[in-house]
Each structure stands twice: as structure tokens, then as C-alpha cells.
Amino acid sequence: MKTYDSVEVAKYLRALAFESDYVLNTTQVQKLLYILYGYYLSTYNHKIINEDPQAWPFGPVFPRTREAINYQKINKLENISNDLQNDSLLTEILRKIVENYGDFPATKLSAWSHSQGGAWDKSVKKWGFKWGHIISDKLIKDYFSELKVFD
């Protein structure tokens, strides 16, 4: 299994969403990437992207994707690397994420990411916590192992 650049995966996610008539904003992308990250960790014990989520006030954030993507621009599939598009498992999971969560408003996704007992919640309650700390893979894996991400 490969690990991909988080910015490129975020662009791919946005392109697949656009193909399904969804235009994802910054918050939606962050939360859907978090679902992807957590799903891969809990299901395959693998980090699918090369960036760790950090605990920010509005939930888990992948800072590079937040800063590097022009959210005013539509990402189209023809501009996405073949390497990503040829990964059938990644593509299938991203399509399922779009299908299941693409129409969720940012507020709903953000509220979910703050769920009591979730990885973000446990991170921010740790002694010595500061905004921007990495949410541990163990907390994420444990949390997503108990979730049913897809129907």
C-alpha cells in the first residue's frame, strides 16, 4: 500500500465530489480527509496520506491541505495524477466517502469531529494540550475501529 501526498489526495477528493455535483469547502475537505485517514488506519493499519491531523479549535485539520489548496478553484479529474486515479482501493473509498458524506454541511461534519469520546475530544482534554498538537494515530485508530463509516 502506498502513502500519498495529502494535498494531492485532497484535490482528488474535491474532483470526485465535483463529479457528483458537490463543491466542497475547506472544512468539508478537512473532515472528509479525516474520515479517509481514520478509515485506512482502522481497516488497513496504514497511513494513506503523509500528513498527521492536528487538533484545532474546529476539529481535526491537515494544515498543508488547508493552506495549499485554492478552494475557489474547481478540481477536475483530468488534472489529477494517474498514480492516484489508478489506485482502485483509494478511489473506491473516496467515492464512498463522497457518496455517504458529500452532502453533509460543514457544520454537521465539524460537530461530528468534536464528538465526545472521539480522538479529537480525547486529544484536547490531555494534560498539557495546545492547539496544533498532532492527534495520535492510536486515538484515531481506536475511535474509527468502533465506528461504522459506511453502510
Backbone bond lengths (Angstrom), bond angles and torsions (degrees), N, CA, C in turn:
res aa  C-N    CA-C-N  psi(-1)  N-CA   C-N-CA  omega(-1)  CA-C   N-CA-C  phi
1 M - - - 1.449 - - 1.518 109.52 -
2 K 1.303 114.79 138.05 1.462 120.24 -178.97 1.527 110.98 -93.06
3 T 1.316 113.75 160.46 1.461 121.58 170.74 1.522 106.36 -114.11
4 Y 1.311 116.34 135.11 1.461 121.62 -174.37 1.520 111.89 -114.40
5 D 1.324 114.39 160.78 1.456 121.54 175.35 1.533 109.16 -66.25
6 S 1.309 116.82 129.26 1.465 121.27 -175.76 1.528 112.55 -61.00
7 V 1.311 117.17 -36.77 1.465 120.52 -179.37 1.529 110.14 -66.07
8 E 1.320 116.50 -42.12 1.469 120.00 -179.71 1.531 111.13 -67.44
9 V 1.325 117.20 -38.14 1.468 120.41 177.80 1.533 109.54 -67.41
10 A 1.310 117.97 -39.22 1.464 120.68 177.77 1.529 110.88 -62.68
11 K 1.317 116.98 -40.30 1.473 120.44 176.66 1.527 110.41 -64.04
12 Y 1.314 116.01 -40.97 1.464 120.50 178.76 1.533 110.19 -63.40
13 L 1.305 116.72 -44.52 1.463 121.91 176.76 1.531 110.51 -56.36
14 R 1.319 116.58 -46.81 1.469 120.42 179.88 1.526 111.40 -64.31
15 A 1.329 117.42 -38.08 1.466 121.00 179.12 1.529 110.94 -66.07
16 L 1.332 116.80 -43.31 1.465 120.07 177.76 1.527 110.95 -65.18
17 A 1.314 116.50 -38.25 1.465 120.21 177.39 1.527 110.50 -64.43
18 F 1.322 116.54 -44.27 1.468 120.88 179.62 1.530 110.54 -61.18
19 E 1.318 116.37 -38.24 1.465 121.31 176.74 1.533 110.86 -60.11
20 S 1.327 117.09 -27.47 1.471 122.70 178.07 1.527 112.20 -99.23
21 D 1.325 115.68 16.96 1.476 122.64 177.03 1.522 114.55 71.21
22 Y 1.318 117.81 28.40 1.464 122.50 173.45 1.522 108.95 -115.00
23 V 1.309 115.93 133.74 1.463 121.01 172.43 1.522 105.69 -110.34
24 L 1.317 115.90 109.34 1.463 121.17 -174.89 1.519 111.38 -85.94
25 N 1.325 115.84 134.95 1.462 120.22 175.38 1.531 109.71 -89.40
26 T 1.302 115.92 -179.92 1.467 121.66 -176.18 1.527 111.99 -56.06
27 T 1.312 117.16 -48.55 1.466 121.00 -177.00 1.521 111.06 -64.62
28 Q 1.316 116.98 -43.18 1.461 119.83 179.00 1.528 110.88 -60.74
29 V 1.306 116.87 -44.08 1.465 119.96 179.17 1.534 110.29 -60.96
30 Q 1.315 116.66 -44.32 1.466 119.50 -179.33 1.520 111.65 -59.48
31 K 1.316 117.21 -45.47 1.462 120.68 -176.59 1.528 111.47 -72.94
32 L 1.334 117.66 -36.37 1.464 119.56 178.37 1.527 111.46 -70.97
33 L 1.327 116.62 -34.24 1.474 119.52 173.15 1.532 110.58 -64.60
34 Y 1.314 115.69 -37.30 1.458 120.51 178.36 1.534 109.79 -63.39
35 I 1.315 117.47 -40.03 1.468 121.11 176.31 1.526 109.54 -62.40
36 L 1.318 116.75 -46.22 1.463 120.81 177.63 1.519 110.87 -57.87
37 Y 1.316 116.41 -49.22 1.468 122.55 -177.97 1.534 110.04 -59.57
38 G 1.321 115.83 -50.16 1.462 120.51 -178.36 1.518 113.05 -66.03
39 Y 1.326 116.37 -38.75 1.465 120.56 178.95 1.526 110.42 -62.92
40 Y 1.322 116.80 -46.66 1.474 120.12 179.67 1.526 110.97 -63.23
41 L 1.322 117.25 -43.20 1.471 119.33 179.77 1.525 111.33 -61.36
42 S 1.321 116.13 -45.88 1.465 119.32 -175.28 1.525 113.06 -76.32
43 T 1.313 117.72 -29.90 1.459 120.85 -176.31 1.519 112.83 -92.16
44 Y 1.342 116.83 -40.30 1.464 120.75 -173.86 1.523 114.03 -117.15
45 N 1.334 116.71 -0.82 1.460 121.95 -176.77 1.533 110.17 53.00
46 H 1.326 114.94 44.90 1.459 121.69 -175.06 1.528 110.67 -140.72
47 K 1.340 115.60 138.06 1.461 120.87 174.67 1.526 107.68 -87.72
48 I 1.314 116.30 110.64 1.452 121.14 -175.33 1.524 112.09 -77.05
49 I 1.328 117.38 -25.87 1.467 120.12 177.54 1.521 110.02 -122.04
50 N 1.318 114.73 159.70 1.466 121.59 -172.35 1.521 113.93 -91.77
51 E 1.297 116.99 20.55 1.462 120.79 -179.34 1.520 109.52 -131.93
52 D 1.323 116.66 135.20 1.465 121.21 178.37 1.519 109.93 -88.10
53 P 1.336 116.85 140.73 1.462 118.91 176.61 1.523 110.74 -72.46
54 Q 1.312 115.12 141.65 1.459 121.96 177.41 1.525 109.30 -109.03
55 A 1.316 115.96 152.73 1.464 121.47 177.24 1.527 108.88 -86.26
56 W 1.305 115.82 111.55 1.458 123.68 176.29 1.522 107.78 -114.01
57 P 1.324 118.16 166.28 1.469 120.11 -177.07 1.533 114.45 -54.69
58 F 1.312 118.36 -32.99 1.456 120.48 -178.42 1.528 112.79 -99.85
59 G 1.323 116.33 20.74 1.456 120.28 175.37 1.515 112.60 114.22
60 P 1.329 115.95 -166.35 1.462 121.07 -179.96 1.532 110.83 -67.63
61 V 1.329 115.71 137.88 1.463 121.25 -179.31 1.526 109.10 -138.24
62 F 1.317 115.06 139.00 1.455 123.11 171.28 1.530 105.13 -102.32
63 P 1.332 118.23 95.97 1.470 121.11 -169.90 1.526 115.58 -55.81
64 R 1.332 117.77 -38.94 1.466 118.50 -179.27 1.527 111.26 -61.62
65 T 1.331 116.67 -41.84 1.464 119.31 -179.19 1.520 111.08 -69.94
66 R 1.294 115.84 -31.68 1.470 119.93 179.45 1.527 110.79 -66.68
67 E 1.327 115.82 -38.03 1.466 120.67 -175.47 1.534 113.37 -90.23
68 A 1.329 117.67 -32.18 1.473 120.39 -169.48 1.527 114.40 -88.24
69 I 1.319 117.24 -14.16 1.463 119.23 -176.67 1.523 110.05 -98.54
70 N 1.309 114.54 135.66 1.460 120.90 173.79 1.528 106.50 -85.79
71 Y 1.316 116.93 102.32 1.461 121.39 -176.11 1.529 112.55 -76.24
72 Q 1.319 117.40 -5.16 1.460 121.54 174.99 1.529 110.81 -85.75
73 K 1.318 116.13 -14.11 1.471 122.20 -177.03 1.525 109.35 -100.37
74 I 1.309 115.77 139.61 1.462 120.92 176.28 1.531 108.44 -84.21
75 N 1.324 115.93 129.61 1.460 120.31 175.13 1.522 108.14 -90.23
76 K 1.327 116.16 131.03 1.461 121.58 -179.82 1.518 109.35 -115.02
77 L 1.333 115.29 150.46 1.461 120.77 -175.93 1.522 113.14 -58.61
78 E 1.326 117.74 -34.27 1.472 118.80 -178.68 1.530 112.30 -65.81
79 N 1.324 117.14 -14.21 1.470 120.75 178.72 1.527 112.76 -99.67
80 I 1.317 117.41 5.64 1.467 122.36 -178.82 1.527 108.56 -97.91
81 S 1.323 115.98 140.50 1.471 120.02 -177.06 1.524 111.56 -60.44
82 N 1.314 114.53 145.26 1.465 120.83 177.27 1.520 111.08 -63.85
83 D 1.320 116.31 -29.91 1.464 120.94 179.42 1.530 109.93 -56.68
84 L 1.318 116.48 -46.08 1.466 120.68 178.34 1.524 110.75 -69.11
85 Q 1.312 116.62 -48.61 1.460 120.21 -175.83 1.528 112.62 -64.97
86 N 1.329 117.06 -26.59 1.462 120.81 179.63 1.525 113.25 -83.21
87 D 1.319 117.07 -7.34 1.465 120.31 175.83 1.531 106.69 -83.94
88 S 1.313 115.91 96.38 1.468 120.57 -172.71 1.526 112.74 -64.14
89 L 1.335 117.88 -35.40 1.461 119.79 178.99 1.525 110.70 -67.62
90 L 1.319 116.72 -47.54 1.464 120.51 178.21 1.525 109.95 -58.61
91 T 1.313 117.15 -46.45 1.458 121.16 -179.06 1.526 111.26 -61.25
92 E 1.319 116.52 -43.98 1.469 120.73 179.18 1.533 110.89 -61.18
93 I 1.312 116.65 -44.85 1.468 119.91 -178.08 1.525 110.72 -68.42
94 L 1.316 117.71 -42.41 1.468 119.61 177.25 1.529 110.86 -61.43
95 R 1.321 116.95 -41.08 1.480 120.03 177.94 1.532 110.59 -62.68
96 K 1.330 117.09 -40.16 1.466 120.30 177.70 1.529 111.07 -65.03
97 I 1.314 116.67 -39.29 1.472 120.37 178.11 1.522 109.58 -62.85
98 V 1.321 117.15 -45.46 1.473 120.48 178.46 1.528 109.64 -62.65
99 E 1.322 116.97 -45.30 1.469 121.46 -178.66 1.526 111.57 -60.96
100 N 1.324 116.51 -41.79 1.464 120.89 -175.26 1.526 114.43 -86.17
101 Y 1.332 117.14 -28.79 1.467 119.82 -171.69 1.530 114.54 -129.99
102 G 1.324 117.89 -3.17 1.460 121.14 -175.52 1.512 114.71 -60.64
103 D 1.331 116.78 -28.08 1.466 119.21 -179.33 1.529 112.95 -95.27
104 F 1.331 117.35 3.33 1.466 120.03 177.90 1.525 109.22 -73.57
105 P 1.316 118.19 130.09 1.469 119.15 176.08 1.525 110.97 -67.08
106 A 1.313 114.80 156.56 1.469 120.67 -179.36 1.519 111.82 -55.32
107 T 1.332 117.11 -37.18 1.471 120.37 -178.33 1.528 111.34 -63.71
108 K 1.320 116.87 -39.94 1.466 120.57 179.81 1.533 110.56 -68.69
109 L 1.328 116.71 -43.31 1.463 120.52 178.58 1.531 110.75 -64.30
110 S 1.311 116.20 -39.90 1.464 120.51 179.79 1.531 110.42 -65.82
111 A 1.331 116.15 -43.84 1.472 119.57 178.43 1.525 110.01 -61.34
112 W 1.339 117.14 -42.11 1.465 120.31 178.17 1.531 110.50 -60.38
113 S 1.329 117.22 -43.27 1.466 120.15 -176.37 1.533 112.19 -66.13
114 H 1.340 116.29 -15.88 1.470 122.19 177.47 1.529 112.40 -95.76
115 S 1.319 117.85 6.75 1.464 121.74 -174.96 1.517 112.33 -49.37
116 Q 1.331 114.72 135.97 1.452 119.92 178.01 1.526 108.92 -60.28
117 G 1.323 115.65 130.98 1.454 121.90 -179.19 1.515 113.86 87.75
118 G 1.338 116.64 -4.84 1.459 120.91 178.02 1.518 111.13 -75.92
119 A 1.304 116.30 172.44 1.465 121.26 -177.43 1.523 111.86 -62.52
120 W 1.339 117.54 -42.84 1.468 120.72 178.30 1.522 109.68 -61.86
121 D 1.330 116.56 -47.70 1.465 122.61 -178.76 1.528 111.10 -58.92
122 K 1.307 117.21 -45.65 1.467 120.64 179.37 1.530 111.19 -66.32
123 S 1.320 116.30 -35.79 1.473 119.99 179.17 1.518 111.86 -64.47
124 V 1.325 116.01 -46.71 1.470 118.58 -175.37 1.520 112.64 -72.56
125 K 1.327 117.33 -15.28 1.463 121.09 179.66 1.533 112.92 -93.55
126 K 1.336 116.58 -1.89 1.463 119.67 179.28 1.523 110.38 -72.47
127 W 1.317 114.83 146.93 1.454 120.16 177.24 1.521 109.13 -61.66
128 G 1.321 116.59 135.59 1.458 122.13 177.53 1.522 114.37 81.79
129 F 1.330 116.86 6.69 1.466 120.38 -178.06 1.533 111.34 -61.96
130 K 1.325 115.02 143.47 1.471 122.55 172.10 1.519 107.23 -136.75
131 W 1.332 116.36 145.62 1.454 120.69 177.44 1.526 109.23 -55.49
132 G 1.306 115.36 136.83 1.461 121.12 -179.09 1.515 113.51 99.00
133 H 1.336 117.42 -6.11 1.469 119.37 175.87 1.524 109.27 -65.70
134 I 1.313 115.16 146.68 1.461 120.87 176.65 1.525 109.53 -71.24
135 I 1.318 115.15 136.52 1.462 120.87 173.89 1.525 106.00 -81.38
136 S 1.307 116.89 124.27 1.473 119.93 -172.83 1.523 111.86 -65.21
137 D 1.311 114.34 144.15 1.458 120.35 177.71 1.526 111.07 -60.89
138 K 1.318 117.14 -33.85 1.467 119.94 179.02 1.524 110.50 -62.37
139 L 1.350 117.06 -46.29 1.465 119.55 178.27 1.524 110.91 -62.04
140 I 1.312 116.66 -42.13 1.470 120.92 -179.26 1.519 110.21 -65.21
141 K 1.323 116.56 -47.47 1.463 120.90 -178.62 1.528 110.78 -61.45
142 D 1.334 116.41 -45.07 1.467 120.23 179.45 1.532 111.05 -61.63
143 Y 1.329 116.35 -44.08 1.464 120.98 -178.62 1.529 110.99 -64.57
144 F 1.318 117.16 -48.37 1.468 120.21 -177.27 1.531 112.23 -72.29
145 S 1.317 117.58 -23.00 1.465 120.26 177.42 1.523 110.75 -65.51
146 E 1.329 116.15 -25.41 1.467 120.64 -179.22 1.530 112.62 -93.56
147 L 1.336 117.10 -10.55 1.467 120.66 -178.25 1.516 111.30 -90.45
148 K 1.310 115.17 150.65 1.464 120.41 167.77 1.529 104.74 -102.28
149 V 1.328 115.88 100.21 1.465 121.07 -173.69 1.527 110.86 -74.63
150 F 1.333 116.64 -37.62 1.466 120.86 -178.23 1.520 110.29 -122.28
151 D 1.324 114.41 150.83 1.481 119.92 176.24 1.502 111.01 -70.26
